[in-house]
Amino acid sequence: MTISGKALAIDYGSKRVGLAMTNLAARLPSPYKTIPNDEKLLCALLQTIKDEQITVIILGLPRGLKGQNTNQTEEVEKFNELLSKSTNLPIYLQDEALTSHKAELELNHRGRPYKKEDIDALAATYILEDWLIDQNETEN
């Protein structure tokens, strides 16, 4: 199954939500923005989905270091249910193991100042990148 259009990746955190996007034809994910995880989160996401003409959503799924569910896993699963009820788009859960850590390492390596928001958006980019790789392997 080939998916076309634009993909939105979500790195869901208790304080902030990092977003990344790609055109599925180009397959070059990039950080988009970070939004606060507050009472306006769902509205902000739905507006982004509409404005950017998103066709598929990839939601990062956190797990413990041994692959077990955590409190954050449960929060993301609840958010997934809410998002599923609010949009008709396909939503894929993607393992987000160590994406925030990897993002922080990369930003440190660049040697320039950055904010926590930058980590979240870059982590979403890694989630999207991993999903694209998994999709490519499934197609081949």
C-alpha positions in Angstrom: 0.0 0.0 0.0 1.5 3.3 -1.1 0.6 6.4 1.0 0.8 9.8 -0.7 0.5 13.3 0.5 2.1 14.7 3.6 2.9 13.0 6.9 2.9 14.6 10.3 5.0 13.0 13.1 4.2 13.8 16.7 6.6 13.5 19.7 4.0 13.6 22.5 5.4 14.9 25.8 3.7 15.9 29.0 4.8 19.6 28.6 5.5 20.0 24.9 4.6 18.2 21.7 7.2 18.2 18.9 6.1 18.0 15.3 7.9 17.1 12.1 6.7 16.8 8.5 7.5 15.4 5.2 6.0 15.2 1.7 5.7 11.5 1.2 6.9 11.7 -2.4 10.2 13.5 -1.3 10.6 11.5 1.9 12.8 14.1 3.5 11.5 14.7 7.1 12.2 18.0 8.8 11.3 19.6 12.2 8.2 21.7 11.9 7.5 23.2 15.4 6.8 22.5 19.0 3.5 23.3 20.7 2.6 23.3 24.4 0.7 20.3 25.7 -2.2 22.2 27.2 -6.0 22.5 26.8 -5.5 23.9 23.3 -3.3 21.0 22.0 -6.0 19.1 20.1 -7.3 22.3 18.4 -3.7 23.3 17.4 -3.0 19.9 16.0 -6.2 19.8 14.0 -5.5 23.3 12.6 -2.0 22.2 11.6 -3.4 19.1 9.9 -5.9 21.2 8.0 -3.4 24.0 7.1 -0.7 21.6 6.0 -3.1 19.2 4.2 -1.8 16.2 6.2 -2.8 12.8 4.9 -1.2 10.5 7.6 -0.1 10.9 11.2 2.8 9.1 12.9 2.6 9.2 16.7 5.7 8.3 18.7 5.1 5.5 21.2 7.4 5.5 24.2 8.4 2.3 25.9 10.7 1.5 28.8 14.3 0.5 28.2 13.2 -3.2 28.1 10.3 -2.5 25.8 7.7 -2.5 28.5 4.7 -0.1 28.8 5.2 2.9 31.0 2.9 5.6 32.3 3.9 7.7 29.3 3.0 4.8 27.0 -0.5 4.9 28.5 -0.8 8.7 28.1 0.2 8.4 24.4 -2.3 5.6 23.8 -5.1 7.7 25.4 -4.0 10.6 23.2 -4.1 8.3 20.2 -7.7 7.4 20.9 -8.6 11.1 21.2 -6.8 12.0 18.0 -8.5 9.0 16.2 -11.9 10.2 17.2 -11.1 13.8 16.0 -9.7 13.0 12.5 -10.4 10.4 9.8 -6.7 10.1 9.0 -4.6 6.9 9.4 -2.5 7.1 12.5 0.6 4.9 12.9 2.2 4.2 16.2 6.0 4.3 15.9 8.5 3.2 18.5 10.3 6.3 19.7 13.1 4.7 21.6 15.9 7.1 22.4 14.8 9.7 19.8 14.9 12.6 22.3 18.3 11.4 23.5 19.6 11.2 19.9 18.1 14.7 19.2 19.9 16.2 22.2 23.2 14.6 21.2 22.9 16.0 17.7 22.0 19.5 18.9 25.0 19.4 21.4 27.3 18.3 18.5 26.3 21.3 16.5 27.8 23.5 19.1 25.1 26.2 19.0 22.6 27.2 21.6 19.2 25.4 21.5 16.0 25.2 23.5 14.1 22.2 24.8 11.5 22.8 22.1 14.3 22.1 19.5 14.9 18.7 21.0 11.2 17.8 20.7 10.8 18.8 17.1 14.0 17.0 16.1 12.9 13.9 18.0 9.7 14.0 16.0 11.9 14.1 12.9 13.6 10.9 14.0 10.3 9.3 14.7 9.2 10.1 11.1 12.5 9.0 9.7 12.2 5.6 11.4 8.6 5.2 10.2 9.7 6.0 6.6 12.4 3.3 6.9 9.9 0.8 8.2 7.4 1.6 5.4 10.2 1.2 2.8 11.1 -2.2 4.2 7.4 -3.2 4.2 7.0 -2.2 0.6 10.1 -4.1 -0.6 
